[in-house]
Amino acid sequence: MTKVNIGLIGYGTVGSGVVQFLHKREKYFRDKFNLEFVLRTLCDWNIHKKDIRGLGNTNLTKRFMDVLDDKNIEVVIELIGGMHPAEEIVTTALKKGKHVITANKELIANEGKRLFQLAKAQNCQLCFESSVGAGIPIIKMITEGLAGNTYGEFYGIINGTCNFILTEMTKNHLSFSKALQLAQEKGFAESNPTLDINGMDSAHKLAILAYLTFGKFVKLSDIYTEGITHISHDDIEYAESLNLAIKLLGIAKRGEETIEARVHPTLISKDHPLASISGIYNAIYLHAKPLGDVLLSGEGAGQMAAASGVISDLVNLASRGKDSNLLCNLYSEAPHLKVRKIDQIKTKFYIRFMAVDKPGVLSKIAGILGRHGIGINSVNQRAHNPTSAVPVVMLTNYTTEKMMRLALQKIQKLSIVKSKPVAIRMEKLW
Amino acid sequence: MTKVNIGLIGYGTVGSGVVQFLHKREKYFRDKFNLEFVLRTLCDWNIHKKDIRGLGNTNLTKRFMDVLDDKNIEVVIELIGGMHPAEEIVTTALKKGKHVITANKELIANEGKRLFQLAKAQNCQLCFESSVGAGIPIIKMITEGLAGNTYGEFYGIINGTCNFILTEMTKNHLSFSKALQLAQEKGFAESNPTLDINGMDSAHKLAILAYLTFGKFVKLSDIYTEGITHISHDDIEYAESLNLAIKLLGIAKRGEETIEARVHPTLISKDHPLASISGIYNAIYLHAKPLGDVLLSGEGAGQMAAASGVISDLVNLASRGKDSNLLCNLYSEAPHLKVRKIDQIKTKFYIRFMAVDKPGVLSKIAGILGRHGIGINSVNQRAHNPTSAVPVVMLTNYTTEKMMRLALQKIQKLSIVKSKPVAIRMEKLW
């Protein structure tokens, strides 16, 4: 029986899930893994012993240094989130030779490079499965399961709130604001959902995944990030009729000398498996060489889903030998890779605008697109009404972001166009 | 730099893929993982050095004992497949204290229990990622990625040949025999495809997965196994019109005291992600507690896909410390679980038969079903022709296999029924 002394810092939603999990499955961990987890100290700024079941002899404290100074604690679990004092806690724990488990995506996205180097120098493990997709073993799959493969590109549905909202807008025809309200009622969105719906949460996770797949730490400011607040019900219905689905994707692609890293609403074929990932589910679809395309999906949010990733880290950490190398800590960086600016990136586009329903209108618009080198693959104008504007939807061929923006500015200035054009990028995933 | 001396036995499709992989990525393994893999000896009954590139100082031999007797070889990779002499090779290697990597599903399905115990007693690792779904890290996900979770049930598309055939029958309207021929032409099916299309290959993989998820070694003879040879194009078209897809699934479910383990064509909703897994792709969809539903999919066959799983095992094995525990070797068995007989298992059914197109026919058939306690959810009779038999499709409510068989025997004897009824089980996956 291997005994592991744990200090847990942060007794919020995930932290209390971890405590429950440790308590409930105590016998299971002994029987199956030959492991005895001892929660030696639990730290939270607002802790009351009577609130917590199954703590046994656990010490309670409000000072995280009580955990870090305790020489008997081998593993520190950091679940307070945010940059500070999480960064100081993780850094100090590693410096004191303790292994660290964290679910903190913001910390890993911003300071991962330094922390991985520190962990390696200290011969400690730094585990972070729950930082992306909660307990879905995305980190483990990339770092260990596909070890030996290199990666060409990946596409991730990595924010459950946005996927839930887009699913409700599609399946139950809700407006964006009604869908967001429902997500909040169901506990799938924070009372302040800004970081989810503006794409920043996805950008944090994308930065972590890009590091693991390509060996490049991409600064958050280098990730083009666009949320879902401007997606209208009309766009979802047009997409449906074109056999397309709108998903908020985190996308990264590697070229010879460059990588792309971006988060934005994306139109994909409804026949692609990612299109069927609905509700709060997360998914990652990645192209590994030589294995080929791999899809991993599951519930990417929630108390026990996140606790599951922490427990998996704990079991794995305790089962690895003392002289093990944690594969992701060993990543040889590819510093020569440059991040491409969004302006230079080529995609196909869906564009929609309201235009006067008169002969010659489409030729004017097609003319502007043509002068910017943008080919048109299809035009859809369903409604006809000679006295008012009607919606026009076009699917374009590949063009750079830059040319599309210039063309849209010109189109918007036409007197025959009565709304700001909507543009959504498309990706061909197979 | 950690140096690992390897003996590889079996230089067929997968074996030569592994040799290529080792050769091509030699620098990559050094830079990224700090590992140097030395292929010390390559064994095949029909080996010629001139056939093989990149072997350097590798010894060639036709006698596998040359590998097993070599004290410098730390890891034996067994890629000859089949039971013998694979079983003797793996057993001897473990007894001599060598780690073993194998892609041999038949061996693990039949002798896994004994081999895992032997590996544990010898403090050796026995790795088998490529035995299910080639390089898709299904084994790693279950044993390590979801460590701490328990499992309620899983559904696997675990034979690429069958999935390819069913996809071609659905998307390109091929007959079964034409689809099989195409699979053979493309190299996705063996010249003798019996083990694939009769479901036995899936049953081997199901046995391995049931062991890892439930801790129960299910004998192959206890797995109800039905292939896809009786699936007709008519059934696929009816399924499509009912928003259903036909997949050959390996299914296992755990109750309190029992488990189900079966392989058969299954109707599932087209909206479920498993329905969009097409062609040679494999997938597993499993319910983990407390994490929730998880789906993992990718290319489950092919030389480099299988080699990828072997290399992943090799990198992981070499990176783990000497005192590591391989989690799957530690599985505490659940010997009390009894395997349920197919007779007792309840599912919904799709049934189809040719019947005379006269008033009263449906009531006769419904009467027989009713007397066997089988409710009918829907009846479809598209064509009408008073002078000949027409196809009738019914979807039933839940019933035991036993009652369905009895009812179908009676229905078949009716003079108004002109064909042997087809019955396909249905599963509600969410």
Interface residues (C-beta under 8 A of the other chain):
Chain A: F21 R25 Y28 F29 D31 K32 F33 N34 E129 A134 G135 I136 P137 K140 M141 E144 G145 L146 A147 G148 N149 T150 D271 H272 P273 A275 S276 I277 Y281 A283 A288 P290 L291 G292 D293 V294 L295 L296 S297 G298 E299 G302 M304 A305 A307 S308 I311 S312 L314 V315 N316 S319 R320 G321 K322 D323 S324 N325 L326 L327 L330 Y331 S332
Chain B: F21 R25 Y28 F29 D31 K32 F33 N34 E129 A134 G135 I136 P137 K140 M141 E144 G145 L146 A147 G148 N149 T150 D271 H272 P273 A275 S276 I277 Y281 A283 A288 P290 L291 G292 D293 V294 L295 L296 S297 G298 E299 G302 M304 A305 A307 S308 I311 S312 L314 V315 N316 S319 R320 G321 K322 D323 S324 N325 L327 L330 Y331 S332
